[in-house]
C-alpha cells in the first residue's frame, strides 16, 4: 500500500533526476530511470515512463530524446542558464556585505539550480576565503527586520558604530538608539545601505547596514515617505559618492577628453557633454558635495577642473593645496 501511494511522487522524482543528473552529454535511459525509481520504492513499467516524460514536456520542461545508440532523455534547459548562475555566484563572491559562511551557503543553493556537471564547474571557480568580507553574520537578520518594517510601514531602531584605531566598534550618537523610517535598501560600491528618513533631523540619511547593530522594528508609523516618493533613485545614486551625503549643488567640471569613459561610467550615457576646445569637455550635474566627491576628483590630477559654483571650486582648491603641503 505504501509503494502504491508513492506513485503520486513519481513525476517529481523523474523531473528532479532529469534536472540534476542529465545534460546533452549525459542522457539517461528509461531502464536507468526505472532502476532509480525502484530504489525509491516507486515500481513502474517502461510505458508509464514514456507517458510521464510526455506530461513533463507538456507542462513546459525542456526534455529532449536522443534516439541513437546509448542515447536517452536529458533536460536541455532550466529556469537559469549556467552563465546566469555564474553571474550570481560572482556577485556573491565579490560582495563584502555577505559573510563567508553565508556566501558558501548561497552558492551551494545556486548550484542546485543546474545539473551536477555544471555545478561541479561552478564549484571549481569558487574562491571566497581571504576576501574582504563583512564580519557580522547578524546582517541577514537585520535586513529581514528592515524589509518587514518597510512592508508594514513602521520605523526601526538600531545602534550605529564605526571602528576605532583598535579595530573595535565604537557607537555613534553616544551609544543611543537611532529611530528612523526605512525607505529602501541600496547596493552601492560593494556595500549595502539603508536610505531612511530621520524625523528628529528632518532629513533623509544613509546608513551602512553592516554597521547597524540590534536592528528591531517598532510599532510606530513611518514618516517622510512622501519625500521618498518624489525621489529619483537613479539620479540620487549618481549624485552621491560612496553614499556620503552632503549639500546638493549643480557643479560644472571640465575634463580631459580621455576621461569621457570614466564620466559616462559614473553619471550614465544621458549626462550632457559640452566640448571645450579640442582637448576638453564640460559637464554640469547635480552632486551631493562630500569628501568622497573630492577624493574622486583627486584621482584625475590635472585632467579635471571644478569651474563652478565658486564655493565648491574654492573648497576643492583648498583641499588640493593642503594635500600638496604634506609632500613639501
ABEGO torsion letter per residue (X at the ends): XAAAAAAAAAAAAAAAAAAAABBAABBBBAAAAAAAAAAAGBBBBAAAAAAAAAAAAAAGBBBBBBABBGBEBBBABBABBAAAAAAAAAAAAABAABBAAAAAAAAAAAAAABBAAAAAAAAAABBABGBBBBABAAAAAAAAAAAAAAAAGBBBBBBBBBBBAAGBBBBBGGGBBBBBBBABBBBBGGBBBBBBBBAAAGBBBBBBAAABBGBBBBABBBBGAAAAAABBAAAAAAABBGGBBBBBBBBBBBBBAAAAAAAAAAAEAABBBBBBEAABBBBBBBBBBBAAAAAAAAAAEAABBBAOBAAAAAAAAAAAAAAAAAAX
